[in-house]
Amino acid sequence: MTILYKVESRREFGNGKDSSVFPHKVVLCAVSARNIIAFSALQSLSSHVYVCDIVTPWQYYKVCTSKSLINVLEWSASGEQLLLGYIGGRVEIWQPKEQALNVWQLHYHANIPSEDIIQAKFFHNGKGVVFNTQKKDHTYYAEKFERLEQRPTLTGFGGVATEGCILLSSSGLLAAFTLPQLQKLAPNSNSGVVPEPPLSSVSNEQIELTPATHSIGISRSYIEHSSIVPSASGSLNIAYSIGWQQHQQLVHCFKVSLQLEGERIAIKSESLASIFLNTTPSPMESRRITQLLWTRVANEDVIYVVFGCADSASLLEQWTLTRRHQNVHALLQQSSAVPANNSKPVDYVPSESWEQVAKLQLNAQISQLCSSRLIAADCEQLYAILQDNSVQVLEPGTLKQLNHTQFERDAETRFVCADLTPTSQMLLIFDSHAQLHAMQTPMLKQNASTMQLLLLLLEYCIVTGVDASDVLLLNLGNLEALVEKLTDNFTRQPSYVRQFYYANFLALKSNLCRAQQQEFDNLIILHAISSTFKSLLRPSDLGCQDKGPADNLAMKLAESVPDVDTVLLNLDPKDFTVEPMMLQSLQQLIQWVTDLALNMLNRLPEEVMKSKLSGKRASYDISRDIVAIGSLRELLVMIRIWGLLNPQCLPVYTKTMDNIDVLAILFRLLTRLAQNAAEPDELLLDECSLLSKQLLIPQPSKYNPTTLLSAQGYAAVKSGQLTFTSLVEPVGLQDIEMEQVVFANCVKDGVSNLQLGANPSTIRRCARCGFVNSANKVAKTSALKAWCNKWLHCHCGGFWKQIN
């Protein structure tokens, strides 16, 4: 395994004095589905929670500070909510305010008095995709990636999954609550929640939740270690060990199911087969359980039990749940009731028991045990993080050592906790001083080349929507071949599949090809504007419309008519009727479309000349993209019609002559370009060269580049392990190729296409690509509100960073 980087803390967290005061872990970490790392650290007897992006690990932001000790750190499945569980019974759920990573607000909180929260899980929504390397050669996504057959933890009306959390306290108390939808919150929609007024008055307030409670066992006890995992039936499997029963070496197992009864949650707990561990009188009496991990390997329930021994060693055992048919004595069969329909009596009953299948002795204490987060059928791995600052990669089933990595040893620090990224390609480890260590996990060799596995991982990220930053940080090898293969596979998908995943596909390609990121940014915004504009179209006659207005427009443009007004004669203007006030609000987006078309055609001769002189083309150029050209032609026709309804929505340009029809010229040139985008003719190039003589070409927007940790930058400065300092931007990774453009001192909103001035009051800048968005929303029409709602996150998949 490759050690990628280390982030050194300028201040020490969780030092030895604090560790002696609090017996619990003082450093916790968790990685979300969006590759955001959350970690808690102890400083001056206060718990601090921070978050950082995996591609900018040196820049972290504070979430909250508390005098209580944090014992649980858990992300929701979407990566939007962060749950904090405290010693003392308080539970908090935080969310980034307006998706800004550096501003967090408390949305929900609950309290279980005099209880210590030791485990917490968000309800499973029943969604999941199986990653199977055996299906790498399949063409269609539906065949490559099967949907996970699993029921949600809690279902509401119509079987819809309900959002919520389940908690386990150290005394064996279960607590569960649902999370109300803020935009739908009403006084009578309690669902276990204290009544609150609607969103308009509670958007900035905290909502107190009232959890339903239930004892997991017949009596309460002192639970020291536990593990929770959702099962395929929708219930939750819980394993725990009791502190004062260490000499009995017993692991209790329960199945917990939840059900809505009116507005309350009913919790039902059923005992399962327990694990009776092998015990000997001595010298094993000093052996104590230090961790439990319940997971599923190849559709089997597996529990890993970690023991700490007196000689600073550890023992790892794997127990598998086996299901057998227990024969029933013939005498008992006869005494039983007569089966219906005269069927044969059942001569067996199903039974379950735990069997030890493997054990491993290690020479150091295990700080954390992690299993692969991918829902995989054939590529499970187990990671043991040891206190001697080493990592063992083990094979489930045999506990055979697959890989061993030794980090730099330090007498003052030791590894405390770790977590895997969503695709299990990176392991992130924190030591006792809250310093981050990152390493690449070993690439799976399942009868497939590295290129095939990387391609399958990237397509998995497209289908699931999981952030692919951890995959992009790996050594991708031949990047151009990977992008070409990814694009080729995507174009082979059915049209409805391509349309559904198009935004995810473009975001991934934008992150892959950072050298052409501006081109992909334009393509993503063009796709968003096209979908927004088409959503405004309504057929004039709903009874006799086989296809919508957008489909009819695409059919007419397939004839390659160069005159935009001729195309208008073959369309029904009633299908494109939109309210004039709504069109006026979209003027800046209309301006952006025509600006893009002008810039693309204006630089076309230069791009063609560069490709001829160098003998090679750029990996992507929007002027050669037939889909982008087709979208521009469709939008220009719609703009032409809307200009007749409201001339105020038309784009504005500085012309050398008043009789120049910009829309007609752009449509004619784009139509000719669409006929042969690969090799434009000389006459077309001459006409494109004259555009700068006819009107002033607007300069494209340039955003300040963000310093990121990418595979290309990592390879450029790589000299062993990279070392960063927290809150210090590394100079070696900074992008110094900044172009001087017009309005360089003016900030432009990339979402609304508005100039914000030299010193805007509050803006949001993408933490990854530097894209700028105004934090002050001025949307007054439904169309503009729908457009702003498309930008809850940046188009590259990153969170915003609020700048005042």
C-alpha positions in Angstrom: 0.0 0.0 0.0 1.1 3.5 -0.8 1.3 6.2 2.0 -0.2 9.3 0.4 0.2 12.2 2.9 0.2 13.3 6.5 -1.3 16.5 7.9 0.6 17.7 10.9 -1.3 19.7 13.6 0.2 23.0 14.7 -1.6 22.4 18.0 -1.7 19.2 19.9 -5.1 17.6 20.4 -5.9 14.8 22.7 -2.6 14.9 24.6 -1.7 12.4 27.2 -3.0 14.4 30.2 -6.5 14.6 28.7 -6.4 10.9 27.8 -5.7 10.0 31.4 -8.7 12.1 32.6 -11.1 10.6 30.2 -11.0 6.8 29.6 -12.9 7.1 26.3 -11.4 7.8 22.9 -10.6 11.4 22.7 -10.2 11.3 18.8 -13.0 10.0 16.6 -13.3 10.2 12.8 -15.9 9.4 10.1 -15.9 9.9 6.3 -19.1 10.8 4.5 -20.3 9.7 1.1 -19.2 13.1 -0.3 -15.6 12.5 1.0 -15.8 15.0 3.8 -13.8 14.0 6.8 -15.3 14.7 10.3 -13.1 14.3 13.3 -13.4 15.2 17.0 -10.5 16.2 19.2 -10.0 17.1 22.8 -8.4 20.4 23.8 -8.5 22.1 27.2 -11.0 19.6 28.4 -13.5 20.6 25.6 -14.5 18.5 22.6 -14.1 20.1 19.3 -15.5 18.8 16.0 -13.9 19.7 12.7 -14.5 18.9 9.0 -12.2 18.9 6.0 -12.4 17.9 2.4 -10.4 14.9 1.3 -8.7 16.9 -1.5 -7.8 19.8 0.8 -7.0 18.0 4.0 -4.9 20.8 5.4 -7.9 23.2 5.5 -10.4 22.2 8.2 -13.4 24.1 9.6 -15.0 24.0 13.0 -18.4 22.5 13.4 -19.0 23.0 17.2 -17.4 22.9 20.6 -18.8 21.3 23.7 -17.8 20.8 27.3 -19.3 17.2 27.1 -17.2 14.4 25.7 -18.2 13.2 22.3 -18.5 9.4 22.0 -20.2 8.9 18.6 -19.6 10.5 15.2 -21.8 9.3 12.4 -22.7 10.6 8.9 -26.0 10.1 7.2 -26.1 8.1 3.9 -26.3 11.3 1.8 -23.4 12.9 3.6 -25.5 16.0 4.4 -26.1 15.4 8.2 -23.6 14.8 11.0 -24.7 13.1 14.2 -22.9 13.7 17.5 -23.5 11.5 20.5 -22.2 12.7 23.9 -21.4 11.2 27.2 -24.4 12.3 29.3 -27.2 11.5 26.8 -27.3 14.5 24.4 -27.5 13.9 20.7 -27.1 16.6 18.1 -27.5 16.6 14.3 -25.7 19.3 12.4 -26.0 20.4 8.8 -23.9 22.8 6.7 -25.8 26.1 6.4 -26.8 26.6 2.8 -24.3 23.8 1.9 -21.4 26.0 3.1 -18.7 23.7 4.5 -17.3 26.4 6.8 -20.7 27.4 8.4 -22.6 24.7 10.3 -25.9 25.0 12.2 -27.6 22.7 14.7 -30.9 21.4 13.2 -32.0 18.7 15.6 -31.2 17.7 19.1 -32.5 15.1 21.6 -31.6 14.2 25.2 -31.7 10.9 27.1 -30.9 12.0 30.6 -28.1 10.2 32.6 -27.2 7.9 29.6 -24.0 7.6 27.7 -24.4 7.2 24.0 -22.1 4.5 22.7 -23.6 3.7 19.3 -25.8 5.6 16.8 -27.0 4.8 13.2 -29.1 6.6 10.7 -32.0 4.6 9.4 -31.2 2.6 6.3 -33.2 3.8 3.3 -33.2 0.5 1.5 -31.1 1.8 -1.4 -27.8 0.4 -2.5 -25.9 -0.8 -5.5 -23.8 -4.0 -5.5 -20.2 -3.7 -6.8 -19.4 -6.9 -8.6 -16.0 -7.2 -10.5 -17.3 -10.3 -12.3 -19.6 -8.1 -14.4 -17.0 -5.6 -15.6 -17.4 -6.8 -19.2 -21.1 -6.0 -19.3 -22.1 -3.1 -21.5 -25.2 -1.7 -19.8 -25.2 -0.1 -16.3 -28.3 -2.0 -15.4 -26.4 -5.3 -15.9 -23.2 -4.2 -14.3 -24.7 -2.8 -11.1 -27.5 -4.6 -9.4 -29.8 -3.0 -6.9 -29.5 -4.1 -3.3 -32.4 -6.1 -2.1 -33.0 -4.6 1.3 -36.0 -3.2 3.1 -35.7 0.3 4.8 -35.3 0.3 8.6 -38.5 2.3 9.1 -41.3 2.8 6.5 -44.0 5.3 6.5 -47.2 5.7 4.4 -46.9 3.7 1.1 -43.8 1.9 2.2 -41.6 5.0 1.8 -38.4 5.1 3.8 -38.5 7.4 6.8 -35.4 9.3 7.9 -34.3 9.0 11.5 -31.8 7.6 14.0 -31.4 4.8 16.5 -29.2 5.1 19.5 -27.8 2.6 22.0 -26.7 3.7 25.5 -24.2 2.1 27.8 -27.0 0.8 30.1 -28.7 -1.1 27.3 -31.4 1.5 26.4 -32.5 1.8 22.8 -33.8 5.2 21.6 -35.2 6.0 18.2 -36.6 9.2 16.6 -37.6 10.4 13.1 -36.3 13.5 11.5 -39.1 15.8 10.3 -38.8 17.4 6.9 -38.3 21.1 7.6 -40.0 22.3 4.4 -43.1 20.3 5.4 -43.1 20.8 9.1 -46.4 21.5 10.6 -47.8 21.5 14.2 -49.8 18.3 13.7 -46.9 16.3 11.9 -45.3 15.3 15.2 -44.0 11.8 14.6 -42.3 11.7 17.9 -41.3 15.4 17.7 -42.3 18.3 19.8 -44.7 20.5 17.8 -43.0 23.4 16.0 -44.2 26.2 13.7 -43.6 26.0 10.0 -40.3 26.6 8.3 -40.6 30.3 7.9 -40.2 30.8 11.6 -37.9 27.9 12.6 -35.3 27.9 9.7 -32.7 29.2 12.1 -33.9 27.5 15.3 -33.1 24.1 16.8 -35.8 21.4 16.8 -35.9 19.3 19.9 -36.8 15.6 19.2 -38.5 13.3 21.7 -37.1 9.8 21.1 -39.0 6.6 21.8 -37.1 4.3 24.2 -37.0 0.6 24.9 -34.6 -1.7 26.8 -32.7 -4.0 24.5 -32.7 -6.9 26.9 -34.9 -8.1 29.8 -32.8 -6.1 32.2 -30.4 -3.2 31.9 -26.7 -3.7 32.1 -23.4 -2.0 31.5 -22.5 -2.3 27.8 -18.9 -1.7 27.0 -18.5 -2.5 23.3 -21.2 -2.8 20.6 -21.8 -2.9 16.8 -24.9 -2.1 14.8 -25.6 -3.2 11.2 -28.8 -3.2 9.1 -30.1 -6.5 7.8 -31.8 -7.3 4.5 -35.2 -7.7 6.3 -35.1 -4.1 7.4 -34.3 -4.9 11.1 -31.1 -3.9 12.9 -28.6 -6.5 14.2 -26.9 -5.4 17.4 -24.0 -7.2 19.1 -22.6 -6.1 22.4 -20.4 -7.2 25.3 -21.1 -6.4 29.0 -18.3 -4.9 31.0 -18.7 -6.8 34.2 -19.1 -10.1 32.2 -15.6 -10.0 30.8 -14.6 -13.2 32.5 -17.7 -15.0 31.0 -16.6 -14.0 27.5 -20.1 -13.7 26.1 -21.3 -11.6 23.1 -25.0 -10.9 23.1 -26.8 -10.6 19.8 -30.2 -9.0 19.2 -32.5 -8.1 16.3 -34.2 -4.8 16.7 -37.2 -3.8 14.4 -39.0 -0.5 14.2 -42.5 0.3 13.3 -44.6 3.4 13.2 -47.8 3.2 15.3 -49.6 6.4 14.6 -47.2 9.2 15.4 -44.9 7.1 17.7 -42.2 4.6 17.0 -42.6 1.1 18.4 -39.3 -0.7 19.1 -39.2 -4.4 19.3 -36.1 -6.3 20.4 -35.6 -10.1 19.9 -32.8 -12.1 21.2 -30.6 -14.0 18.7 -28.0 -16.7 19.2 -25.2 -15.4 21.3 -21.5 -16.1 21.0 -20.0 -18.1 23.8 -16.3 -17.5 23.4 -13.6 -20.0 24.2 -12.3 -19.5 27.7 -9.5 -21.1 29.8 -8.8 -20.6 33.5 -5.4 -19.0 32.8 -3.5 -17.2 31.5 -6.5 -15.9 29.4 -8.2 -14.4 32.4 -6.5 -11.1 31.6 -7.9 -11.1 28.0 -10.6 -8.5 27.5 -12.8 -7.6 24.6 -11.8 -4.3 23.1 -13.9 -4.1 20.0 -16.8 -5.7 18.1 -17.6 -5.4 14.4 -20.7 -7.0 12.9 -20.7 -6.9 9.1 -21.9 -8.9 6.1 -19.4 -10.9 4.0 -20.7 -12.7 0.9 -24.3 -12.5 2.2 -23.2 -14.0 5.5 -23.4 -12.4 9.0 -19.9 -12.1 10.5 -18.8 -10.8 13.8 -15.1 -9.9 14.4 -14.1 -9.9 18.1 -11.0 -8.1 19.1 -9.3 -9.0 22.4 -6.6 -7.0 24.2 -4.0 -9.1 26.0 -1.8 -8.1 29.0 1.5 -8.2 27.0 0.4 -5.4 24.6 -0.7 -8.0 22.1 -4.1 -8.6 20.6 -6.2 -11.4 19.3 -8.7 -11.2 16.5 -11.4 -13.8 16.0 -13.9 -14.2 13.2 -17.3 -15.8 14.0 -19.8 -16.7 11.2 -23.6 -17.2 11.7 -24.5 -20.7 10.4 -28.1 -21.8 9.7 -28.9 -25.5 10.0 -31.9 -27.7 9.9 -32.3 -29.5 13.3 -34.0 -32.9 13.0 -37.1 -33.4 15.1 -37.8 -36.7 16.8 -40.6 -38.8 15.3 -42.5 -38.8 18.6 -42.6 -35.0 18.6 -43.7 -35.0 15.0 -46.8 -37.2 15.8 -47.8 -35.1 18.7 -47.8 -31.9 16.7 -50.9 -30.6 14.9 -51.9 -32.1 11.6 -50.5 -29.9 8.8 -53.0 -28.3 6.4 -53.8 -29.8 3.0 -52.5 -33.2 4.3 -48.9 -32.1 3.5 -45.9 -34.0 4.8 -45.1 -33.2 8.5 -42.0 -31.0 9.0 -39.3 -33.2 10.3 -36.8 -30.4 11.1 -36.7 -26.9 12.6 -34.2 -24.2 11.6 -31.5 -23.3 14.1 -28.8 -20.7 14.1 -25.4 -20.8 15.8 -22.2 -18.9 15.7 -19.0 -20.7 14.7 -15.4 -19.6 14.9 -13.9 -19.8 11.5 -10.5 -18.1 12.0 -8.3 -16.4 14.6 -5.1 -14.3 14.4 -2.6 -13.3 17.0 -1.0 -9.8 16.6 2.0 -8.3 18.4 0.3 -4.9 19.0 -3.0 -3.7 20.3 -5.7 -3.1 17.6 -7.0 0.5 17.7 -9.6 0.2 15.1 -11.0 -2.5 12.8 -12.5 -1.4 9.5 -14.2 -3.4 6.8 -14.8 -2.4 3.1 -17.6 0.1 2.6 -18.4 -1.1 -0.9 -21.4 -3.4 -1.1 -19.2 -6.0 -2.9 -19.8 -9.5 -3.8 -16.3 -10.6 -4.3 -13.8 -8.0 -3.0 -14.2 -7.7 0.8 -11.2 -6.8 2.8 -10.5 -6.2 6.5 -8.2 -3.5 7.8 -6.6 -3.7 11.3 -5.1 -0.4 12.5 -2.5 -1.1 15.2 -1.2 1.1 18.0 2.4 0.6 16.8 1.4 2.8 13.8 1.0 0.0 11.3 -1.9 -1.3 9.2 -2.6 -4.9 8.4 -4.8 -5.9 5.5 -6.6 -9.2 6.1 -8.7 -11.6 4.1 -12.1 -12.3 5.6 -12.7 -16.0 6.2 -9.1 -16.9 6.8 -7.7 -13.7 8.3 -4.7 -14.2 6.1 -2.4 -11.2 5.9 -2.6 -9.6 2.4 -0.5 -6.5 3.1 1.3 -4.8 5.8 2.3 -1.1 6.0 4.4 0.5 8.6 4.1 4.2 9.2 6.6 6.4 10.9 6.8 5.6 14.6 6.6 8.3 17.2 7.0 7.8 21.0 4.3 10.5 21.7 1.6 9.5 19.2 -0.2 6.3 18.3 -3.0 5.5 15.9 -6.4 5.9 17.5 -9.1 5.7 14.9 -9.6 5.3 11.2 -12.3 5.1 8.5 -12.5 4.2 4.8 -13.6 6.4 1.9 -16.9 5.5 0.2 -15.3 3.4 -2.5 -12.8 1.9 0.0 -9.8 3.1 -2.1 -8.3 5.2 0.7 -7.8 4.6 4.4 -7.7 7.7 6.6 -6.1 7.3 10.0 -6.0 9.8 13.0 -3.4 9.5 15.7 -3.7 10.6 19.3 -2.7 14.2 18.4 -5.5 14.3 15.7 -3.0 14.3 12.9 -4.3 12.8 9.7 -2.5 10.0 7.8 -3.8 8.9 4.4 -2.9 5.7 2.5 -4.0 4.0 -0.6 -5.6 0.6 -0.1 -4.3 -2.3 -2.2 -5.9 -2.5 -5.6 -8.0 -5.6 -5.9 -6.8 -8.2 -8.4 -9.9 -10.1 -9.4 -8.9 -11.4 -12.9 -9.1 -7.8 -14.2 -6.6 -5.2 -15.2 -6.1 -2.0 -13.2 -7.7 0.0 -16.0 -10.9 -2.2 -15.9 -11.2 -1.9 -12.1 -10.7 1.9 -12.2 -13.3 2.2 -15.0 -15.8 0.1 -13.0 -15.2 2.2 -9.9 -15.8 5.4 -11.8 -19.0 4.0 -13.4 -20.1 2.9 -9.9 -19.7 6.6 -8.8 -21.8 7.8 -11.7 -24.6 5.4 -10.9 -24.6 5.8 -7.1 -23.8 9.5 -7.0 -20.9 8.8 -4.6 -18.1 11.3 -4.7 -15.1 9.9 -6.7 -12.4 12.1 -5.3 -10.7 9.2 -3.5 -10.5 7.3 -6.8 -9.1 10.3 -8.7 -6.3 10.7 -6.2 -4.9 7.3 -7.2 -2.3 6.7 -9.9 -4.7 6.6 -12.9 -2.0 5.8 -15.4 -3.1 6.5 -19.0 -5.7 9.2 -18.2 -6.7 9.9 -21.8 -7.4 6.2 -22.5 -9.4 6.0 -19.3 -11.5 9.0 -20.2 -12.0 7.7 -23.7 -13.2 4.3 -22.5 -15.5 5.9 -19.9 -17.1 8.2 -22.6 -17.4 5.2 -25.0 -19.2 3.1 -22.4 -21.5 6.0 -21.5 -22.5 6.6 -25.1 -23.5 3.0 -25.4 -26.2 3.3 -22.7 -29.9 3.7 -23.7 -31.0 7.3 -24.2 -33.0 7.4 -21.0 -30.1 6.2 -19.0 -27.8 8.8 -20.5 -30.2 11.5 -19.7 -30.6 10.4 -16.1 -26.9 10.2 -15.4 -25.7 12.9 -17.7 -25.0 15.5 -14.9 -23.0 12.9 -12.8 -21.1 11.9 -15.9 -20.1 15.5 -16.8 -19.1 16.3 -13.2 -16.8 13.2 -13.2 -15.2 14.1 -16.5 -14.7 17.7 -15.3 -12.8 16.4 -12.3 -10.9 13.9 -14.4 -9.7 16.5 -17.0 -8.8 19.4 -14.9 -6.8 20.9 -17.8 -10.0 21.3 -19.7 -12.2 22.1 -16.7 -13.4 25.4 -18.2 -14.8 23.5 -21.2 -16.6 21.0 -19.0 -17.9 23.8 -16.7 -19.5 25.4 -19.7 -21.0 22.1 -20.9 -22.5 21.4 -17.4 -24.0 24.9 -17.2 -25.3 24.6 -20.8 -27.0 21.3 -19.9 -28.5 22.8 -16.8 -29.9 25.9 -18.7 -31.2 23.6 -21.5 -33.2 21.4 -19.0 -34.5 24.5 -17.2 -35.7 26.2 -20.3 -37.3 23.1 -21.7 -39.2 22.5 -18.4 -41.0 25.9 -19.0 -42.5 24.6 -22.3 -46.1 23.3 -22.2 -48.0 21.9 -25.2 -50.9 24.0 -26.3 -53.2 21.0 -26.8 -52.8 18.3 -24.2 -55.2 15.9 -26.0 -53.4 15.4 -29.3 -49.7 15.8 -28.5 -47.7 12.6 -29.1 -44.5 14.5 -28.3 -43.7 17.5 -26.3 -42.5 20.9 -27.7 -38.9 20.1 -27.0 -39.1 16.8 -29.0 -40.8 18.6 -31.9 -38.1 21.2 -31.9 -35.4 18.6 -32.0 -37.1 16.9 -34.9 -37.3 20.2 -36.9 -33.6 21.1 -36.2 -32.6 17.6 -37.5 -33.3 18.9 -41.0 -30.3 21.4 -40.7 -32.2 24.5 -41.9 -29.7 27.4 -41.7 -32.2 30.2 -41.2 -33.7 30.5 -37.8 -36.8 32.3 -39.0 -37.6 29.4 -41.4 -37.5 27.0 -38.4 -40.0 29.3 -36.6 -42.5 28.9 -39.4 -42.6 25.1 -38.9 -43.3 25.4 -35.1 -46.5 26.2 -33.2 -45.7 29.4 -31.3 -48.3 28.5 -28.6 -46.1 25.6 -27.5 -43.3 28.1 -26.6 -45.5 30.7 -24.8 -44.0 31.8 -21.5 -45.1 34.6 -19.2 -43.2 37.8 -20.1 -42.3 38.5 -16.5 -40.7 35.0 -16.2 -38.7 35.6 -19.4 -37.4 38.9 -18.1 -36.0 37.1 -15.0 -34.1 34.7 -17.3 -32.4 37.4 -19.3 -29.0 36.8 -17.7 -29.1 33.1 -18.5 -30.1 33.9 -22.1 -27.2 36.3 -22.3 -24.9 33.5 -21.0 -26.0 31.1 -23.8 -25.3 33.6 -26.6 -22.0 34.6 -25.0 -20.9 30.9 -25.0 -21.9 30.5 -28.7 -20.0 33.7 -29.6 -16.8 32.7 -27.7 -16.9 29.2 -29.1 -17.3 30.4 -32.8 -14.8 33.2 -32.3 -12.0 31.0 -31.1 -12.8 28.2 -33.6 -10.3 29.3 -36.3 -7.5 29.6 -33.7 -8.2 26.1 -32.3 -8.2 24.6 -35.8 -4.9 26.3 -36.6 -3.4 25.0 -33.3 -4.4 21.4 -34.0 -3.0 21.6 -37.5 0.4 23.0 -36.3 0.8 20.6 -33.4 -0.7 17.6 -35.0 -2.9 16.7 -32.0 -6.2 17.9 -30.6 -7.3 18.7 -27.0 -8.9 15.8 -25.3 -12.1 17.7 -25.2 -13.3 20.8 -27.1 -16.9 22.0 -26.8 -16.8 23.2 -30.4 -16.4 19.6 -31.6 -19.2 18.3 -29.3 -22.3 17.6 -31.5 -24.6 17.4 -28.4 -23.5 20.8 -27.1 -23.9 22.4 -30.6 -27.4 20.8 -30.9 -28.4 22.2 -27.4 -27.1 25.7 -28.4 -29.2 25.6 -31.6 -32.3 24.6 -29.7 -31.8 27.3 -27.2 -31.3 30.0 -29.9 -34.6 29.0 -31.5 -36.4 29.3 -28.1 -34.7 32.6 -27.4 -35.8 33.9 -30.8 -39.4 33.0 -30.1 -39.3 34.5 -26.6 -37.8 37.7 -28.0 -41.0 38.2 -29.9 -43.0 37.8 -26.7 -40.8 40.1 -24.6 -37.9 41.9 -26.4 -36.5 42.9 -23.0 -35.2 39.3 -22.5 -33.0 39.4 -25.6 -29.2 39.5 -25.1 -27.4 42.8 -25.4 -24.2 43.4 -27.4 -22.1 46.3 -28.6 -22.2 46.2 -32.4 -20.3 48.0 -35.1 -23.5 48.2 -37.2 -27.0 48.4 -36.1 -28.4 46.0 -38.7 -26.5 43.0 -37.4 -28.9 40.1 -36.3 -26.7 38.3 -33.8 -29.1 35.4 -33.2 -29.5 34.7 -36.9 -25.8 34.8 -37.5 -25.1 32.5 -34.6 -27.7 30.0 -35.6 -26.5 29.9 -39.2 -22.8 29.3 -38.2 -23.7 26.7 -35.6 -25.9 24.8 -38.2 -23.0 24.7 -40.6 -20.6 23.7 -37.8 -23.0 20.8 -36.8 -22.8 19.4 -40.3 -19.0 18.8 -40.0 -17.8 19.6 -36.5 -14.6 17.5 -36.8 -13.3 19.3 -40.0 -14.9 22.8 -40.4 -14.7 24.2 -43.9 -12.6 27.3 -44.7 -15.6 29.5 -45.6 -17.0 28.8 -42.1 -13.7 29.7 -40.5 -13.6 32.9 -42.4 -17.0 33.9 -41.3 -16.1 33.1 -37.7 -13.1 35.3 -37.9 -15.3 38.2 -38.9 -17.4 38.0 -35.7 -14.8 40.1 -33.7 -15.1 42.8 -36.4 -18.9 42.9 -36.2 -19.4 43.1 -32.4 -17.6 43.1 -29.1 -17.0 39.5 -27.9 -17.6 39.2 -24.2 -14.6 37.7 -22.3 -15.3 34.3 -20.6 -15.3 34.2 -16.8 -12.2 33.0 -15.1 -12.2 31.9 -11.5 -9.4 31.8 -9.1 -8.0 28.3 -9.1 -8.2 26.3 -5.9 -5.2 24.5 -4.5 -6.2 20.8 -4.6 -4.5 17.5 -4.0 -4.9 15.8 -7.3 -3.3 12.8 -8.9 -1.4 15.0 -11.3 -0.2 17.4 -8.6 0.7 14.6 -6.3 2.8 12.9 -9.0 4.5 16.2 -9.9 5.8 16.9 -6.4 6.0 13.4 -5.1 9.1 12.5 -3.2 7.9 9.8 -0.9 5.2 10.9 1.5 3.7 14.3 1.3 3.6 16.3 4.5 1.2 19.2 5.1 0.6 21.5 8.0 -2.9 22.3 9.1 -4.3 25.6 8.0 -1.2 26.2 5.7 -1.8 26.0 2.0 1.0 24.0 0.3 2.9 26.1 -2.1 4.0 23.2 -4.2 0.4 22.4 -5.2 -0.7 26.0 -6.1 -1.8 26.7 -9.6 0.3 29.7 -10.8 -1.1 29.8 -14.3 -3.5 32.6 -13.7 -4.6 34.4 -16.9 -5.3 38.2 -16.7 -8.7 38.9 -18.1 -11.0 41.9 -18.4 -12.8 42.6 -15.1 -10.1 40.8 -13.2 -10.9 42.9 -10.2 -14.6 42.2 -10.4 -16.3 39.1 -9.0 -18.9 37.4 -11.3 -21.7 35.1 -10.1 -21.4 32.0 -12.2 -24.9 30.9 -11.4 -26.9 34.0 -12.3 -24.3 35.5 -14.7 -24.2 38.8 -12.8 -21.3 41.1 -12.0 -21.1 41.4 -8.1 -18.5 44.1 -8.0 -15.0 44.2 -6.6 -15.9 43.7 -3.0 -19.3 41.8 -2.7 -20.7 41.5 0.8 -21.2 37.7 0.9 -20.3 35.2 -1.7 -20.0 31.4 -1.8 -17.0 29.9 -3.6 -16.7 26.2 -4.3 -14.1 24.6 -2.0 -12.8 22.6 -5.0 -13.1 24.4 -8.3 -13.4 28.0 -7.2 -16.8 28.5 -8.9 -18.5 31.7 -7.4 -22.2 31.9 -6.4 -23.8 34.8 -4.6 -25.1 33.9 -1.1 -27.9 36.5 -1.4 -30.8 34.9 -3.3 -33.0 37.4 -5.3 -35.1 34.9 -7.2 -38.7 36.2 -7.6 -40.1 33.9 -10.3 -40.7 30.2 -10.1 -38.3 29.6 -13.0 -35.4 31.4 -11.4 -36.1 29.7 -8.1 -36.0 26.3 -9.9 -32.7 27.4 -11.4 -31.2 28.4 -8.1 -32.3 25.1 -6.5 -30.1 23.3 -9.0 -27.0 24.7 -7.3 -27.4 23.5 -3.8 -23.9 22.0 -4.5 -21.4 23.1 -7.0 -21.6 21.4 -10.4 -18.3 19.6 -9.6 -19.8 18.0 -6.6 -18.0 20.1 -4.0 -19.4 22.0 -1.1 -19.5 25.8 -1.0 -17.3 28.0 1.2 -18.9 31.1 2.5 -16.7 34.2 2.2 -17.8 37.4 3.9 
